[in-house]
Amino acid sequence: MQDQRIEKIAAVAVNITKVLVIIYLGFVEVFKIGKLLREKLDAEFDISRKWASQAYSILKKRQAEQKVARV
């Protein structure tokens, strides 16, 4: 009787450990995916920033040319 009880407790402990390992590995994967997404988005945002900067400088140049043409 005592042996069966010990076996049941051990089985429960093993199952809890398995669940905790699965949860941990899930969190690790989520953080890996988040890191990869952040890296890819940073690269994409960098391209967008460069494009916006160029567009802004062209706009400012055209505005300056228009001011000179008006005067």
C-alpha positions as CSV (number, residue, x, y, z in Angstrom):
1,M,0.0,0.0,0.0
2,Q,2.8,2.4,0.9
3,D,4.7,1.6,-2.3
4,Q,1.6,2.4,-4.4
5,R,1.2,5.8,-2.6
6,I,4.9,6.6,-3.2
7,E,4.6,5.6,-6.9
8,K,1.5,7.9,-7.3
9,I,3.3,10.8,-5.6
10,A,6.4,10.2,-7.8
11,A,4.2,10.1,-11.0
12,V,2.5,13.4,-10.0
13,A,5.9,15.0,-9.3
14,V,7.2,13.8,-12.7
15,N,4.1,15.1,-14.5
16,I,4.3,18.5,-12.7
17,T,8.0,18.7,-13.7
18,K,7.1,17.9,-17.4
19,V,4.5,20.6,-17.4
20,L,6.9,23.1,-15.9
21,V,9.6,22.2,-18.5
22,I,7.1,22.6,-21.3
23,I,6.0,26.0,-19.9
24,Y,9.6,27.1,-19.6
25,L,10.5,26.1,-23.1
26,G,7.4,27.9,-24.4
27,F,8.5,31.1,-22.7
28,V,12.0,30.7,-24.2
29,E,10.6,30.3,-27.7
30,V,8.3,33.3,-27.2
31,F,11.3,35.4,-26.2
32,K,13.3,34.1,-29.2
33,I,10.5,35.0,-31.6
34,G,10.1,38.4,-29.9
35,K,13.8,39.1,-30.3
36,L,13.8,38.1,-34.0
37,L,10.7,40.2,-34.7
38,R,12.3,43.2,-32.9
39,E,15.5,42.8,-35.0
40,K,13.5,42.6,-38.3
41,L,11.3,45.5,-37.3
42,D,14.2,47.6,-36.3
43,A,15.8,47.0,-39.8
44,E,12.4,47.9,-41.4
45,F,12.0,51.0,-39.3
46,D,15.5,52.1,-40.2
47,I,14.7,51.9,-43.9
48,S,11.5,53.8,-43.3
49,R,13.4,56.5,-41.3
50,K,15.8,56.9,-44.1
51,W,13.0,57.2,-46.6
52,A,11.2,59.7,-44.5
53,S,14.4,61.7,-43.9
54,Q,15.0,61.9,-47.7
55,A,11.4,62.8,-48.4
56,Y,11.5,65.6,-45.8
57,S,14.8,67.0,-47.2
58,I,13.3,67.0,-50.7
59,L,10.2,68.8,-49.4
60,K,12.2,71.4,-47.6
61,K,14.4,71.9,-50.8
62,R,11.2,72.4,-52.9
63,Q,9.7,74.8,-50.4
64,A,12.9,76.8,-50.4
65,E,13.0,76.9,-54.2
66,Q,9.3,78.1,-54.3
67,K,10.1,80.9,-51.8
68,V,13.0,82.0,-54.0
69,A,10.8,81.8,-57.1
70,R,8.1,84.0,-55.5
71,V,10.5,86.7,-54.5
